[in-house]
């Protein structure tokens, strides 16, 4: 095969112009993702994850998976991903548009890596351009750009593609090529530290080297060992450490389905994903996908036969690397390996998702490019027209999806249209209606979700929260307790249950639940603040003060903790200190007349009538019917 030399340094002006036009069209197609926002899992893993706010925490990301999320049960070992989040916070703070820009730039980098890899592998710029275009503008990639939590798939793909480029240089290197083998292994380590789906990269590297290397079989075998042995050591060490110190890779306390059912179901996924690439309409954050319980279901049998056929093509490419099966065999093998971590015997909560397809898009875009290039060879104008039409349609879908991702409610309404019997979709739609104050709709969708999930914690917690808002405290307590049986380490649920018990007058029960929450998360400022409030109501003022002060030491901006501590100090006669806390509470919420009034009362107690009058005027400006003011 022939290769491009000195790319991109040798590109003449036309190619540079092409890149400028491509980049401009790329940003135009994805412009609709802005300003964007945080969605779904973004909240627990990014927006509410206080560990990301300091780069001093970066070393901690590499030693404990708990820093992945504010929710202990969601812990994952993805330190490189967390580093990218922490750096984003340093640059953009919590402005979601900046985080989306990072995802967008990462996808652009991956598009350039696709171009480079195809160009260097197959030696044809036109083919590389087509693959790059199909990859860059594929609507399936839209979720990964719009949904910040999907950065794991984008960053993983960056390291996989960069690793294959290192294998390409290793293939060309004279002698052992130790430097490029080491660099490929380094990319593999970074990929593993981004997402454990990277475990399959040694298989991809072997396929690439074996199929595209022109060396004799004996020499190729020895060099393959030199390339893959370090990766095997890395993988073995990674799996050992994961199972020894973190969560197990292959087991779980509560699997969503049996491994056998998962295997039967996921056999269909390889072809479902292919169909989604060819016809990327009906995209959704959550797709309906039927669970299969038997190998003898027609779709399962057909999928198994189809997968065996694809495997035969890959085998033919390995046996006869110079045959016509070589190029499609590599891309098919890459596709299967890229999907293997999410489409095998390991049951995941989500059966199929657009983010799971992203690492395999390189293979599908390259296979699509081979077909379009073949058409162009036969009928150039027809091929160009077809490619242009496809890209125009892609851009239209990207626009549509970008607009949908601007609103959390719109995302889940859209998902409900595509998967009306999906329990997760129903639960999230119920949550969105609840956030919008539409309690009847929230209850309807949440109850339907609970029926489908048969007592799974997230929906039970949703229902409990809705009943809290309705004022039905007994039902709220019942659902919180049911949910905590399934997820006993959910700190937020325990804090909410304590609030329900406090409202019911069950003060000692509330104390118990808050102590349980703090045992799980000692730095939870809200739990400390609420515990202080319960102690205050029980008349245990010393304990109440200690809890309020602890809450404020963790989060000085906690509005109610400032206010409640002010009330406590005012009752003790410490008016000067109390005034300071009322002023802080008012600074956090300048729309609360109580804070202004209490600040005025403290000024009056301190014999400063003019200041007291000023605060009373603020209280009346907020509530002119405030008799006490």
Buried (B, 14 or more C-beta within 10 A) or exposed (E): EEEBEEBEEEBEEEBEEEBEEBBEBBEEBBEBBBEBBBBBBBBBBBBBBEBBBEEEBBEBBEEBBBBBBBBBBBBBBBBBBBBBBBBBBEEBEEBBEBBBBBBBEBBBBBBBBBBBBBBBBBBBBEBBBBBBBBBBBBBBBBBBBBBBBBBBBBBBBBBBBBBBBBBBBBBEBEEEBEEBBEBBBBBBBBBBBBBBBBBBBBBBBBBBBBBBBEBEEEEBEEBBEEBBEBBEEBBEEBBEEBEEEBEEBEEEEEBBBEEBBBBBBBBBBBBBBBEBBEEBEEBBBBBBBEBBEEEEBEBBBEBBEBBEEBBEBBEBBBEEBEEEBBBBBBBBBBBBBBBBBBBBEBBBEBBBBBBBBBBBBBBBBBBBBBEBBEBBEEEEEEBEEBBEEBBEBBBEBBBBBBEBBBBBBEBBBBBBEBBEEBBBBBBBBBBBBBEEEBBEBBBBBBBBBBEBBEEBBBBBBBBBBBBBEBEBBEBBBBBBBBBBEBBEBBBBBBBBBBBBBBBBEBBEBBBBBBEBBBEBBEEBBBBBBBBBBBBBEBEBBEBBBBBBEBBBEBBEEBBBBBBBBBBBBBEEEBBEBBBBBBBBBBEBEEEBBBBBBBBBBBBBBBEBEEBBEBBBEBBBEBBEEBEEB
